[in-house]
């Protein structure tokens, strides 16, 4: 009998121990689950704040007198809430504080956000990118000619086979990337050379661009004429159509035919055009941007340049912003750009096909649905496009620059220059 009692006591002790262990494990699991939910909610708040900041960017001119702020936002289909706040620090850096709460768990994150240019890459496509044989892709910096160390990359946001085609003799002095899920050997094809890395990357957002409201102007139709456009001529035009004038004189063996191309000269400041229709340049016609000017085109239609026609700057290479082209139409568009010598400029057409042909080199950056580079020279990325970014630029977005876990409360100390310097200097965790 005593042995039975002892056995029962031992079993009871073991049962109570196991019960206590199971109960504590359950409590630990619940706490961990709450911590994970709170942390995810904090990240969700950061995402919401970032979204609101990018929505604010769509309203021109930029106004940061009020910045995103919310408390105890209930997340749909999720047992947690988040609170977030965006502040403009004393160092001029935007900082996001976000906190998540689930049950008794509270977690926080803090991040600095920065503007990212729509032209952060030399060439970026949604689908196929093709470089002709013997093209060299390199960089320069129009804002700092002494800069000789360039970060250059080209890539496609597709993971299909042949997303990037580097023909014989192509040399990319930088990196080449394709979308996550791609087989690098199948997605990046051709006999070209890449001096940097080949890698996969998560596709980045390419925001649509909206044309500014400009005064209505009549269509430009020229035949054998030269027209000068200045800042005062900025406006919304139905179309631009340039033709050459063909004159035949004499008869028989004495017959002489002369042609006079139409030319648009852009001079005297920044000229901004919104084309609701097409731009067409017949043989030998030109749009020339003078040294003292820049040209920005928002087009709802196509751009088509025929043999020996040209859209170019007077003395390239210059700042890539000398010519800026944005597609803004609702329907599918096609951009065919030719230049009689070099081409200096940017093309932003993420939903449209772009073909660029220049008898010389190209300087700037291209974003397109598909891009075919058929120029007679090389392609040089202007690194100033990535470095000099403003809230008033087109196609810019806010992105997370640095990210840290933080305490579970809003803190005014986060605005200090020391904290901003820490966030900016250290790598993302």
C-alpha positions in Angstrom: 0.0 0.0 0.0 2.8 2.5 0.8 4.3 1.8 -2.6 1.0 2.5 -4.3 0.7 5.9 -2.5 4.3 6.8 -3.4 3.6 5.9 -7.0 0.5 8.0 -7.1 2.4 11.0 -5.6 5.1 10.6 -8.1 2.6 10.5 -11.0 0.7 13.5 -9.6 4.0 15.5 -9.4 4.9 14.5 -12.9 1.4 15.4 -14.1 1.4 18.8 -12.4 4.9 19.4 -13.9 3.8 18.5 -17.4 0.6 20.6 -17.0 2.7 23.6 -15.8 5.1 23.1 -18.7 2.3 23.0 -21.2 0.5 26.0 -19.7 3.7 28.0 -19.7 4.5 27.0 -23.3 1.0 28.0 -24.3 1.4 31.4 -22.6 4.8 31.8 -24.3 3.3 30.9 -27.7 0.5 33.4 -27.2 2.9 36.1 -26.3 5.1 35.4 -29.2 2.1 35.4 -31.5 1.0 38.8 -30.1 4.5 40.1 -30.6 4.6 39.0 -34.2 1.2 40.5 -34.8 2.2 43.8 -33.2 5.4 43.9 -35.3 3.5 43.1 -38.5 1.0 45.9 -37.6 3.9 48.3 -37.1 5.2 47.5 -40.5 1.7 47.9 -41.9 1.6 51.3 -40.4 4.9 52.2 -42.1 3.5 51.0 -45.4 0.3 53.1 -45.0 2.4 56.2 -44.1 4.6 55.7 -47.1 1.5 55.3 -49.4 0.0 58.6 -48.1 3.3 60.4 -48.6 3.3 59.2 -52.2 -0.3 60.3 -52.7 0.7 63.7 -51.5 3.4 63.8 -54.2 0.8 63.7 -56.8 -0.5 67.1 -55.8 1.7 69.9 -57.3 3.2 72.0 -55.8 4.4 69.9 -52.9 3.1 71.0 -49.5 4.3 69.3 -46.3 2.5 71.6 -43.8 0.4 68.6 -42.9 2.0 65.1 -42.9 0.3 61.6 -42.4 -0.8 60.8 -38.9 -3.2 58.2 -37.5 -3.8 56.4 -34.2 -5.3 53.0 -33.4 -6.1 52.0 -37.0 -7.9 48.7 -37.0 -6.3 46.4 -39.6 -8.8 44.4 -41.7 -9.0 40.7 -41.0 -6.3 41.0 -38.4 -6.4 41.2 -34.6 -4.2 44.2 -34.3 -4.1 48.0 -34.6 -1.4 50.4 -35.8 -0.5 54.1 -35.3 1.9 56.1 -37.4 3.3 59.6 -37.7 5.5 61.3 -40.3 7.7 64.2 -39.2 10.1 66.5 -41.0 13.2 66.4 -38.9 15.4 69.3 -38.1 17.9 67.9 -40.7 15.3 68.1 -43.5 14.8 64.3 -43.5 11.3 62.7 -43.4 11.0 60.2 -40.6 8.2 57.7 -40.0 7.3 56.3 -36.6 4.9 53.4 -36.6 3.6 51.3 -33.8 1.6 48.1 -33.7 -0.5 46.7 -30.9 -2.0 43.2 -30.4 -3.3 42.2 -27.0 -0.8 43.3 -24.5 2.1 43.4 -27.1 3.4 46.7 -28.4 6.1 47.0 -31.1 7.5 50.0 -32.9 9.6 50.8 -35.9 11.2 54.0 -37.1 12.4 54.7 -40.6 13.8 57.5 -42.7 12.3 57.8 -46.2 13.9 59.4 -49.3 12.9 60.4 -52.7 13.7 58.0 -55.5 14.0 59.3 -59.1 12.1 57.8 -61.9 15.5 57.6 -63.5 17.5 55.6 -61.0 18.7 53.1 -63.6 20.4 53.7 -66.9 17.8 51.6 -68.7 14.7 50.0 -67.1 12.0 48.0 -68.9 8.8 46.2 -67.9 9.4 43.6 -70.6 12.3 43.2 -73.1 15.5 45.2 -73.3 17.7 44.8 -76.4 21.1 46.4 -77.0 22.7 46.4 -80.5 26.1 44.8 -81.0 29.2 46.6 -79.7 27.3 48.9 -77.4 29.1 50.0 -74.2 26.9 51.1 -71.3 28.7 53.4 -68.9 28.1 56.5 -66.9 28.9 60.2 -66.4 27.8 62.9 -64.0 26.7 66.2 -65.6 26.5 67.8 -62.1 30.1 66.8 -61.2 32.4 66.3 -64.2 35.2 65.2 -61.7 33.2 62.2 -60.6 34.7 59.2 -62.3 33.1 56.4 -60.2 29.6 55.6 -61.4 26.9 53.2 -60.3 25.4 52.0 -63.5 22.8 49.3 -64.0 20.3 48.2 -66.6 17.4 45.7 -66.2 14.0 44.3 -66.8 11.1 43.9 -64.4 10.2 40.7 -66.3 11.3 37.2 -65.4 10.6 35.7 -68.8 13.3 34.2 -71.1 15.2 36.8 -73.1 14.1 39.7 -70.9 17.6 41.3 -71.5 19.4 40.7 -74.7 23.1 41.7 -74.9 24.2 41.2 -78.5 27.8 40.5 -79.6 30.3 42.9 -78.3 28.0 44.6 -75.7 29.8 45.7 -72.5 27.8 46.7 -69.5 30.1 48.5 -67.1 27.9 47.7 -64.1 25.1 45.4 -63.2 22.2 43.7 -65.0 19.1 42.5 -63.2 15.8 40.8 -64.0 12.7 40.1 -61.9 12.5 37.7 -59.0 11.8 34.2 -60.1 13.8 34.4 -63.3 16.5 31.9 -64.4 19.4 34.3 -64.9 20.9 32.2 -67.7 17.6 32.2 -69.6 16.5 35.7 -68.8 19.8 37.5 -69.6 20.9 36.2 -73.0 23.5 37.1 -75.6 27.2 37.2 -76.0 27.7 40.5 -74.2 29.9 41.1 -71.2 28.7 42.3 -67.8 31.5 43.7 -65.6 29.3 43.8 -62.5 26.8 41.4 -61.2 23.8 39.6 -62.6 20.9 39.3 -60.1 17.2 39.1 -59.6 15.3 42.0 -58.0 11.8 42.7 -56.8 10.0 44.9 -59.4 9.7 48.5 -58.2 6.7 50.8 -58.7 6.7 53.0 -61.8 4.2 55.8 -61.1 2.1 57.2 -63.9 2.8 60.8 -65.0 0.1 63.4 -65.5 0.6 66.2 -67.9 0.4 69.7 -66.4 -2.5 72.1 -67.2 -1.2 74.4 -70.0 -2.8 77.0 -72.2 -4.3 75.6 -75.4 -2.3 76.3 -78.6 -3.0 75.6 -82.3 -1.4 72.6 -84.0 2.1 73.1 -85.4 2.2 72.1 -89.1 5.3 73.2 -91.0 6.5 72.6 -94.5 10.0 73.8 -95.2 9.9 76.4 -92.4 11.8 77.2 -89.3 9.9 78.0 -86.1 11.4 79.2 -82.8 9.8 78.2 -79.5 10.5 79.9 -76.2 9.1 79.7 -72.7 6.2 81.9 -73.8 5.1 79.2 -76.3 4.7 76.5 -73.7 1.2 75.0 -74.0 -1.0 72.2 -75.0 -0.9 71.4 -78.8 -3.1 69.0 -80.8 -0.1 67.8 -82.9 3.3 68.7 -84.3 3.9 67.7 -87.9 7.1 68.7 -89.7 7.4 68.2 -93.5 10.2 69.0 -95.9 9.4 71.3 -98.9 10.3 69.7 -102.2 10.7 72.1 -105.2 11.5 71.0 -108.7 12.7 73.5 -111.3 13.7 73.1 -115.0 12.9 70.2 -117.3 14.7 67.2 -118.7 18.4 67.2 -118.0 18.2 70.6 -116.4 15.7 69.5 -113.9 16.8 70.3 -110.3 15.1 69.3 -107.2 15.8 71.0 -103.9 14.4 70.1 -100.4 14.1 72.3 -97.4 13.4 70.6 -94.1 11.2 72.0 -91.3 13.0 72.9 -88.1 11.8 73.7 -84.6 14.4 75.6 -82.6 13.8 75.6 -78.8 15.6 78.5 -77.1 15.4 81.0 -74.4 14.6 79.0 -71.3 12.4 76.0 -70.3 9.8 75.0 -72.8 7.0 72.6 -71.8 4.7 71.1 -74.3 1.7 68.8 -73.9 0.8 67.0 -77.1 -2.7 65.6 -77.2 -1.9 64.0 -80.5 1.2 62.8 -82.4 4.6 64.3 -83.1 5.7 63.4 -86.6 8.9 64.4 -88.3 9.3 63.7 -92.0 12.7 63.1 -93.7 15.4 65.5 -92.5 13.2 67.5 -90.3 14.5 68.5 -86.8 13.6 69.6 -83.3 16.8 71.2 -81.9 17.2 72.3 -78.3 19.7 75.2 -78.0 22.3 75.5 -75.3 20.3 78.0 -73.3 17.1 76.0 -73.2 15.4 72.7 -72.2 12.4 70.9 -73.6 9.9 68.8 -71.7 7.3 66.9 -73.7 4.2 65.2 -72.3 2.6 63.3 -75.1 -0.7 61.5 -75.2 0.1 60.2 -78.7 3.0 58.7 -80.6 6.4 60.1 -81.6 7.5 59.1 -85.0 10.7 60.3 -86.7 11.5 59.3 -90.2 14.9 58.8 -92.0 17.5 61.5 -91.2 15.1 63.4 -89.0 16.2 64.3 -85.4 15.2 65.3 -81.9 18.4 66.4 -80.2 20.3 69.0 -78.3 22.6 71.5 -80.1 25.9 70.5 -78.4 25.7 67.2 -76.6 26.6 65.8 -74.1 24.9 68.1 -71.6 22.5 67.7 -68.7 20.2 64.8 -69.4 17.2 67.0 -68.4 17.8 69.1 -71.6 15.2 66.9 -73.2 12.6 65.1 -71.2 9.8 63.0 -72.8 6.9 61.5 -70.8 4.1 59.4 -72.2 0.8 60.4 -70.6 -1.9 58.8 -72.9 -4.5 56.3 -71.9 -3.9 54.1 -75.0 -0.9 52.2 -76.1 1.8 54.5 -77.4 5.0 54.1 -79.5 8.1 56.3 -79.3 10.6 56.3 -82.1 13.4 58.8 -81.5 16.2 59.5 -84.0 19.1 61.9 -83.6 21.5 63.1 -86.4 24.4 63.0 -84.0 24.2 62.2 -80.2 21.0 62.1 -78.2 20.9 63.7 -74.7 17.7 63.3 -72.7 15.4 61.1 -70.7 12.4 59.1 -71.8 9.8 57.9 -69.4 7.3 55.5 -71.0 6.8 52.5 -68.6 3.7 51.3 -70.5 5.0 51.9 -74.0 7.5 50.7 -76.6 10.6 52.8 -77.3 13.1 52.6 -80.1 16.1 55.0 -79.9 18.5 55.5 -82.9 21.3 58.1 -82.8 24.2 58.3 -85.2 26.3 59.1 -82.1 26.1 58.2 -78.4 23.1 58.5 -76.1 23.3 60.3 -72.8 20.6 60.1 -70.1 18.2 57.4 -69.0 15.2 55.4 -70.5 12.2 53.8 -68.8 10.0 51.8 -71.1 7.8 48.8 -71.5 10.2 47.5 -74.1 13.4 49.2 -75.4 15.4 48.7 -78.5 18.7 50.6 -78.7 19.9 50.8 -82.3 22.3 53.8 -82.1 25.6 54.1 -83.8 27.4 54.7 -80.4 27.3 53.9 -76.8 24.8 54.6 -73.9 25.9 56.8 -71.0 23.8 57.1 -67.8 23.8 60.6 -66.2 24.2 59.9 -62.5 23.0 63.4 -61.7 19.5 62.0 -62.5 19.7 59.7 -59.5 21.4 62.1 -57.1 19.5 65.4 -57.8 15.9 64.6 -57.0 13.2 67.1 -56.1 9.6 66.6 -54.8 8.5 68.6 -57.9 10.0 66.2 -60.3 7.8 63.8 -62.3 7.8 60.1 -61.6 9.5 60.4 -58.2 8.4 58.3 -55.2 9.2 58.0 -51.5 11.0 54.8 -50.6 12.3 53.5 -47.2 16.0 54.4 -46.8 16.8 53.2 -43.3 14.7 51.1 -40.9 15.0 50.3 -37.2 13.0 48.8 -34.4 12.0 51.4 -31.8 10.2 51.9 -28.5 6.4 51.5 -28.5 5.6 55.3 -28.2 5.9 58.4 -30.3 9.1 60.3 -29.4 10.1 63.8 -30.1 13.7 62.9 -29.6 13.7 61.1 -32.9 13.8 64.5 -34.6 17.3 65.2 -33.3 20.1 65.6 -35.7 22.1 62.9 -33.9 19.3 60.3 -34.4 18.8 61.3 -38.1 22.6 60.9 -38.6 22.5 57.5 -37.0 19.6 56.4 -39.2 21.2 57.7 -42.4 24.6 56.3 -41.6 23.9 52.7 -40.6 22.6 50.0 -43.0 19.0 48.8 -43.0 18.3 46.2 -40.4 
